């Protein structure tokens, strides 16, 4: 299949329209640009997405994770269960507060934490679980929360890729002790850069507000040691515009995924668990043959694609043992996923013709065209 004369279809296409530009300009002209009324309004509006939980806006998704762990009091000597098949920020946030990640395996269908592996990993130093709603598919939160309750563990949801995802009609970010979202430009909605923490605990929400703002609620009345991880009002204004479009974009992603499911036969399309609402931050397929060759064929056809993630976190340099080895982890499903996955375009900017090209190219790349 020759894609040299066809327009390249990017794997992601962040939306920055006139409404976002107008919102940013409006804030810049107002002179109130850092953690002002736009941030407060964004927090209030985002709460509708997470069953009315308290929302605390910060400057990135990684900051959301790190501040949440700090607010929960995690530190040296504590262990937090987390998947290795994720972006490094999941485990980095644990290390940044001095705690240790305990890597466990994933379910092959959802690419999310395997509850049985979580249960087996709970030990005397375990203080929390960090499920990652990878690619926009919710983790098995009903089973994970039951494990957490039995063992008295906090649950911090990494929902960076899962705005609007749900399980059994209950939104992600509203299951655990806290939920953490990212507004990086390639996410399902963005604020150029930013993050949001959600929690049902008003005391935790107040601590998070202190931590993001040098430990103070009133100017120069510092109550605790904090940091500067505030969201700007420019970012919040952009996020507010994006939030109004999220539902429409999500349905378009889901429609695009349904079309690809119906047409792709040369690769294993992403399954969806019972009662799960997948929001398809990524449309991730598996290939059983030569993945490099499949990617090359896709690229030659003008189809953007990427591997998320080629190296599991436990094999990254910062997480190797002193002798340069990946540690004691037995993660066969993680290793298999890292070797087989390819993410194809699914973003809401795709046209029907684009979707036809993606499916045709995927089948060719997978050897069935």
LOSEKOL-896284 format. One record per residue (C-alpha): x, y, z; residue in three letters. Coordinates in steps of 0.05 Angstrom, whole numbers, plus 5000, padded with zeros to 4 digits. Layout:
N
XYZAla ...
This chain:
369
500050005000Unk 503150664979Unk 501551265022Unk 506751734993Unk 501552154956Unk 496452145013Unk 496252645070Unk 499552395133Unk 494652225189Unk 497852415255Unk 497051955316Unk 494252545356Unk 491853235338Unk 491053725396Unk 485354225387Unk 487054955396Unk 481255335365Unk 479056055365Unk 475055945429Unk 481355725466Unk 485256305438Unk 479756805457Unk 479556525527Unk 487056585536Unk 487057305510Unk 481257485555Unk 485057255616Unk 491557595595Unk 487858255586Unk 484558175655Unk 491258185691Unk 489257615737Unk 493357045709Unk 495256565766Unk 490456155808Unk 484856655804Unk 477456625785Unk 478656195723Unk 482055655764Unk 476355655815Unk 471155615759Unk 474955045724Unk 475154655790Unk 467754745801Unk 465954545730Unk 470653935729Unk 467153685792Unk 461153505749Unk 465452995713Unk 467352635778Unk 460852575816Unk 461553245851Unk 468153115885Unk 472753675909Unk 477453875853Unk 484354185861Unk 487754455798Unk 495354415792Unk 500554525738Unk 501253815711Unk 498753105718Unk 505352905750Unk 504653455801Unk 497653185816Unk 500352495832Unk 506252755873Unk 502253245914Unk 496952725928Unk 502052235955Unk 505152785997Unk 498352986024Unk 497052266044Unk 503452256083Unk 507051726041Unk 514651726047Unk 520851306060Unk 519250586081Unk 512450586047Unk 510650165987Unk 505450315934Unk 502949805885Unk 503050055813Unk 503349755743Unk 509949755705Unk 506149815640Unk 504950565643Unk 508351225631Unk 514251325679Unk 510551895715Unk 506351375753Unk 512451075788Unk 516451725787Unk 511352065832Unk 512251495883Unk 519751565883Unk 519352325887Unk 516152275956Unk 521251755979Unk 516651155975Unk 517850525934Unk 513750265876Unk 511749535878Unk 510549325806Unk 505048825791Unk 502348535726Unk 496548755683Unk 490348425654Unk 491548265581Unk 484948555557Unk 484649225592Unk 492149335600Unk 490449555671Unk 492449275740Unk 490648545751Unk 486848535818Unk 489347825833Unk 496548075825Unk 494948675870Unk 492348225925Unk 498447775921Unk 503148375926Unk 500248675990Unk 505348656046Unk 506848966113Unk 509749596083Unk 504149696031Unk 500650356042Unk 497150475976Unk 495050245907Unk 495750665844Unk 491450375788Unk 492650695720Unk 486650755673Unk 491150625614Unk 489150855544Unk 482451095572Unk 480050415595Unk 477950405669Unk 481749925715Unk 477749405753Unk 476149905808Unk 470649495840Unk 475548925856Unk 481349395871Unk 477249805920Unk 475049165955Unk 482348965964Unk 484149655990Unk 478449646041Unk 480448956066Unk 487649186078Unk 486449916098Unk 490050206037Unk 489350876003Unk 487750855928Unk 490451395882Unk 487551345812Unk 492151545756Unk 486751785708Unk 491452195665Unk 488751865601Unk 481551745622Unk 477352375625Unk 470152145625Unk 471551395630Unk 467150995677Unk 465850315705Unk 458750105721Unk 456550815708Unk 461251085761Unk 466551565735Unk 473951455743Unk 477051945791Unk 471151825838Unk 472851135863Unk 479151205904Unk 481851645959Unk 483852115904Unk 484152145828Unk 489352505785Unk 488152765715Unk 492853075663Unk 491353645614Unk 497453545570Unk 496053755497Unk 495253035471Unk 490252835524Unk 482752775509Unk 482153485534Unk 487753965552Unk 489554635582Unk 496254665544Unk 499054375609Unk 495954235676Unk 492953725723Unk 487053615769Unk 486353235835Unk 479552975856Unk 477552735925Unk 471352645968Unk 475352836030Unk 474953586045Unk 480853556093Unk 485253236040Unk 482953755989Unk 484954316037Unk 491853996047Unk 492753945972Unk 490954685964Unk 496154856015Unk 501454415984Unk 500554715914Unk 501355425940Unk 507555435985Unk 503455176044Unk 498955776050Unk 491655926041Unk 492356656061Unk 498257046034Unk 504457006078Unk 500756566129Unk 504455926113Unk 501655336150Unk 505854766123Unk 511754666076Unk 509054696006Unk 511154795934Unk 509255225874Unk 505054765832Unk 499355245817Unk 495355255752Unk 495255915714Unk 488656245697Unk 490656215624Unk 491055465628Unk 484555415667Unk 480855845616Unk 483155395560Unk 481254785601Unk 474255065613Unk 473155135538Unk 475754435526Unk 471354145581Unk 465154395545Unk 467153985484Unk 469553365520Unk 462952975516Unk 462453085440Unk 469752905429Unk 469052285472Unk 463152035432Unk 467052155368Unk 472951765395Unk 468351195415Unk 464951205346Unk 471751205312Unk 473850615354Unk 467450235338Unk 468750335264Unk 475950085270Unk 473649485311Unk 468949295254Unk 474149365199Unk 480849145227Unk 482248405220Unk 489848395214Unk 491048595287Unk 487848455354Unk 483249035369Unk 482449295440Unk 477148915481Unk 472749285530Unk 470948985598Unk 463748885619Unk 460649535646Unk 466749935625Unk 466250585587Unk 472750645546Unk 474351355523Unk 480051155476Unk 485551635493Unk 489251125450Unk 486550585404Unk 491650045420Unk 492149405379Unk 496648795387Unk 500848495331Unk 503347785336Unk 508847835283Unk 514448335269Unk 512048975302Unk 517649405272Unk 515649175203Unk 508249315218Unk 509950015241Unk 514050135179Unk 508349925134Unk 503550375172Unk 508350965165Unk 509350835091Unk 501750855084Unk 501651535117Unk 498651285182Unk 501651575246Unk 502751065300Unk 506650975364Unk 508350465418Unk 506050635488Unk 510250375521Unk 516149995491Unk 519949935557Unk 516149765621Unk 517950215679Unk 521449665717Unk 526449615660Unk 527950365657Unk 534750585684Unk 532250925748Unk 528650285769Unk 534149775757Unk 537849455815Unk 544949665834Unk 547749135787Unk 543549395728Unk 538148865729Unk 530548975729Unk 529348695798Unk 525048125824Unk 518848275784Unk 515147715748Unk 510748085697Unk 509347645636Unk 503248025612Unk 506948685619Unk 512748425578Unk 508148135525Unk 504248785519Unk 510649205513Unk 512848755456Unk 506148735418Unk 502349395423Unk 501549935371Unk 496950535380Unk 493250785318Unk 489851465308Unk 482951515340Unk 482452265354Unk 476052645339Unk 479053025280Unk 479052395236Unk 474552385175Unk 470851765149Unk 476151725094Unk 481651755146Unk 478451175184Unk 477950755120Unk 485350885107Unk 487350705178Unk 483450045176Unk 486149865107Unk 493250025128Unk 492549635193Unk 490149015156Unk 495849075106Unk 500949175162Unk 498048575198Unk 498548145137Unk 491148055119Unk 490448555062Unk 
